[in-house]
Amino acid sequence: MSKKSTFPYVRTAAAWGCALLLFFPLLWLGMTAFKTEMQAISVPPLFVFKPTLSSFVEVQARSDYLHYARNSLITSVASTLLGLLIAAPAAYSMAFFRTRRTRDILMWMLSTKMMPAVGALVPVYVMAQTAGMLDSLTALIIVFTLSNLPIMVWMLYSAFKEVPNDILEAVRLDGATVWDEFRYAVLPLTMGGIASTGLLCLVLAWNEAFWSLNLTSAHAGTLAALIASYSSPEGLFWAKLSAASLLAIAPIIVFGWFSQKQLVQGLTFGAVK
């Protein structure tokens, strides 16, 4: 058998290997969530055991899961909608009213994502404390919005650039204003890109842990705070920690599974000309 004929099999095997390697942590998390604490720390690890829901019951009894889930949902949805309201006009102006500095501004916005979040922790914390917004959903919504705004502008900029100039010229010849052009021409043609941007930033906001842990406590804590609560000076409660983690990621996994086409589309806007 020639190398050319064996290559597809090798490529397929390598792809399956990488997929299983990436999926294994999630599989192990799911298995540990259905173990007792003694089974979770057993050496060697147990692969065959009798599943139990005791960890999930204890998580719900100790912490109000729905309270943390509600906070995650509110902050994720609100920050995404607010970000889209800000990013859409900004991306529109950069895409259709370019200047010599447009590319520089886009690169500067993207460069802000390269700074470690811990570098901005002290000033953000002080501002939130001064404004009386520590442990509040408002502070998280603002921080999540600003954190995802560069990505939103870039993705919407790429989506708007895909709109044919002929359509815009025809709209302008009909006497449409800038608002009419944006509302009746650009938005309908780029609704897929806007949806993809919103879905991606919703996932990013849901998974955000750094700011949630540092700016909130019991009142406005998200699911990240719920997970972190199972790490204590006495040690890690692996079964309960896994159960809390599974409860936290399950909604976004299901959401991502059903919207994976839109997420991939949003990440590849402008990649092919």
N, C-alpha and C positions, 0 to 999 in steps of 0.2 A: 504494500500500500504506500503510495507516494505521500510526501510531506504535504502536498497541496490538498489531498483528499482527507488527511487526518486533521488538518488545521481546524475545520469547523467543530469537530468533536472535542479537541483540546480547548478551544475557545468556550464552548458550551460548558465543559467541566469546570473551567476556571471561573466562569460567571456564576455557576451554582455554588462553587466553593466560597466565593466572595459574598454571595447572598446569605449563605448559611452562617458565615463568620459574623456578618453584621446583624443577623437575626438572633444569634445565640444569646446575647445579653438580655434581650427582651424575653426570650423563652425561659431563661434562668430566673428572671424577675417574676414571671408568671408562676413558675413552679414554686419558688420560695414563698410567694404570697399565700399559697394553699398548704403550707407546712406549719407545724408548731415551732416554737422558738428552739426547742431541743433538736428537732429535725433540721432546722435551718442551719445550725452551727455544727452538725455532726461531721465527723471525719472518719472515713471518706464520705463525700457527699452522697446523699440519697437520691437516686433517680426513680426508684419505685417506692411509693408510700401511699398511705390513705389520705386523700385530700380532706381538708377541713376549712370551714369558714370562720373559725374562731378569731383569726387576726382581723378580718373585716369587721366582725362584730365588735371587737375591742376598739378598733379605730373609730367606728361610729359612736361607740359609747363614751370614749374619751374626748373626742373632738367632733364638732358639728360639721360633717363633711359638706353638707349642702350650703352652709354659711361660707366656707372657703371657696366652693365651686361657684357660688353666686358672685363673689368678689372677682374671681378670675374672669367670669363671663362679662361682667359689667365693664371692667377695666379693658379687656381685650376688644370688645365690640365698640365701646365709646372711643378709645384711642385710635382704632382703625378708621371709624367714620370721621373723626376730627382730623386725622391725618390726611384722608382723601380730600376733605374740603379745602385744606391748605395746599396740598401737593398738586392737585389737578390744575388750578389756575397758574401756579408757578411753572409746572411742566409745559403747559400750553403756551405761555409767553416765551419760554426758552426754545420751544420747538418751532414756532411760527414767526417769532419776532427776534431772531438771533442778532447778537452783537459780536464784536470781536472778543468779548470777555465771557461769552456764554459757556464755552467749553471749560474755561478756567474756573468759573463758578461751580459747574457740575463736579469738576475734579476736587475742588475744595470741600464741597458738601460730602462727597464720598470719603474724603480723607478723614473727616471727623469720626467715621466709624472705625478707623484704625487706632484711635486712642483708647487705652484700657478704661473701662467704666470706673475703676477705682480711682483713677486720676481726677475724676470730677465729683467724687463722693462727698468730700468735705464741703465745697461751695454749695452743692445741691442740697445737702443736709441742712446747712446753716440757713439757706433761703427758705426751705420748707418749714424749719423751726420758727424763723422770724415771722413767716406768714401764718403760723398756726395751722399748718397742714400736715404735720407729722401724723402718721397712722390714719391717713384719710385716702379715700378712693380718688379724690380730685388730684392729689399729688401724683399718684401712680398714673393716672390717665395722662397728665401733662408730660411726665417723664417718658412714658411709653411712646407717646406721640412724637416727641422730639427725637427719641432714639431711633424710631423707624422712618422718620421723615426723609432722610437722604435716600434710602432705598426706594421709598414711594416715588419721589421725584424722578429718580433715574428710570424706574420701570415705566412710569407714565410718559416720560419723555421719549423713551424708545417706542412705546405704543403709538403716541401721537405722530411720531415721525413716519409711521407706516401709512398715514392717510395720504392718498394721492393729491398732488397739488392741483390737478385739473378740477377736482370736486370743489376745493376751496375757492379757486378762481371763479368758478361758475356761481357759487354762493355769493361772492363779493360783487359780481357783476349784477346780480339781482338786487343789490342794495342792502344786503344784510349787514347788521352791525356786528361788532366783535362778539357781543354776548349771543346774538342769534347764530353766528357762525359756530361758536363753541357749543351752544345748546342743541342746535338742530342738525349740525353736520358732524362735528368732531365726536361728541359724546356717543351718539348712536353707533358710529363706525368703530369706536374703540371700547365699547362696553365689555368685550371679552378681556381686554387688557386691564381695564379698571377692576373688574371682578377678580382677575388673577392677582393683581396687586393687593387688593383688600384681603383675599384669602391668605396670601403669604404673610402679610403683616399681622393678621389675626393669629396665625400659628406662632409667630415670633413673640407677640405680646403674651399669649397664653403660656409659653414656655419660659418667659423671663423670670429669673430667680434673684439676680443680684440686687436689683432695686427693691423688689418685694421684701427681701429679708432685711434690708438696711433702712427702709423708710416706713415700715409698718410693724405692727405687733398683732394683738388679738382682734382688734376691730376691723381693720382693713386688710388683714392678711389674706393672701391668695393661697392656692394649692401648694405653691412652693414653700410657704411658711408651714403648712400642715406637714409636709414631708420632713422639713428640717426639725420639727418638734420631736421627732423620734430618734434624734441624736442627742444623747445626754452625757454628763460626766461619768455616769455608771456604765456607759457603753452603748453600742448600737443594738436595737431590737430588730434583728434582720427580718423576721417574718412580718412584723407590724410595719416596718419601714417599706418592705416590698408591697404589702397590701395598700398602704397609703399612696405609694408611687404608681401602682397599677390603677388605682381609682383616679389619680390625677391625669395620667396620660391616656386612659381609655377613651374619653370623649374626643380628644384631638386626633387620636389614631383613626377612629371611625370617621371623623370629619375629613381628615386628610385622605383617607382611602377613597371616599366618594368624590372628592374634588381634586384628585391627583392630576387629571388631565389639564384642568385650569391652572394648577400650580406649575406644571412643567411648561405650559404655554407662556405663562408670565415670566419664567426664568429664562426663556429662549427668545424673547422679543428682540428683534434687531440682530440676531445671530446670523441669519441667512439673508442675503440680499439678492 
